[in-house]
Structure formats: C-alpha cells, structure tokens
Amino acid sequence: MDYIEELGTLALASRLRRFIDKLIKDGTRVYESLDFEFEVRWFPIFHLLSYHSPLTVMQIAEALGLAHPSIIETADEMARRALVTSYRDDADKRRRLLCLTEEGKNLAVKLEPVWKAFWEAADDVFREAGCDLLDSIEKVETVLEQKTFYERIVARLDKQ
C-alpha cells in the first residue's frame, strides 16, 4: 500500500517531496561514488556562478527564484569548502559579490561531464515515461502565478 499515492492530489506536496528526495539521494550517491565533495543543493548557485560571475546575492536569488537567506546560507557552506568567495562591491559597499574560487572553477570543469550525464539521464527518464515533466511544471507555475494555490484554497473555504 502506498498511502501517499492513494491520497492523490491531496498529498501532492508530499508526493513531490518524496520524488525530490529520491533525486537528491541518487545525485548524492553519484557525487560520492566519484569522490566529489559536492552537495546536490549547491548545484544551481554553483553552476550559475561558474558561467556568470561575479553576482550579488540578490542577482542570484532573482535568477534562481530562491529566497535571499537561502542563497546566503548555501554560499556560506560553499565558502567554508573554499569553492566560493565573496567581497564588497567597490561601487556600492552594501552589495556582496560572489564568485567561484580557483578551486571552485577547477571543480566546475571536472563536474561538467557529470552534469551532462545527469541531463541525459533525466531526458531518458522523461522519454521512457512519455512525458515532458519540465513543460508541465512550467505550465502549472504559470497558472499559479495568475492565482496562487493559497488563493484557490481560501476561495473554496469561503464558499463553505
């Protein structure tokens, strides 16, 4: 019995969390098996900085659609591993700029083939499943931008 599955859309967030947990677990296994000290959760920020650097915390948050505190926390973790460094913007001392260190840049080069394999494996899964999950997520996100899930639930509760 899979109770989460039985609940259907009522447990959508739980089902997605379970799916994400599986992806993170397998991603972690890949990095560990290849002896990379790299955390799956670092990927979006690390990858962004490997192609667009330096960037402010706010620029990263906007580019990734993540919360400012989350960016700071992740950047601090990567800084402790000497993969990212930060410095104050000469033009505006309030702004903190982030960029990869030399060690981070070297790691990014080594990770490129791994990321290519992740990409290809994900494409395989979608092809075998006969769906374009990313397209579906984008469509749902667009709909939720027009009217949030919260607004939809509250509207139904108000009718009761």
Buried (B, 14 or more C-beta within 10 A) or exposed (E): EEEBEEEEEEBEEEBEEEEEEEEEEEBBEBBEEEEEEBBBBBBBBBBBBBEEBBBBBEBBBEBBEBEEEBBBEBBEBBBEBEBBBBEEEEEEEEBBBBBBBEEBBEBBEEBEEBEEEBEEEEEEEBEEEEEEEEEEEEEEEEEEEEEEEEEEEEEEEEEE
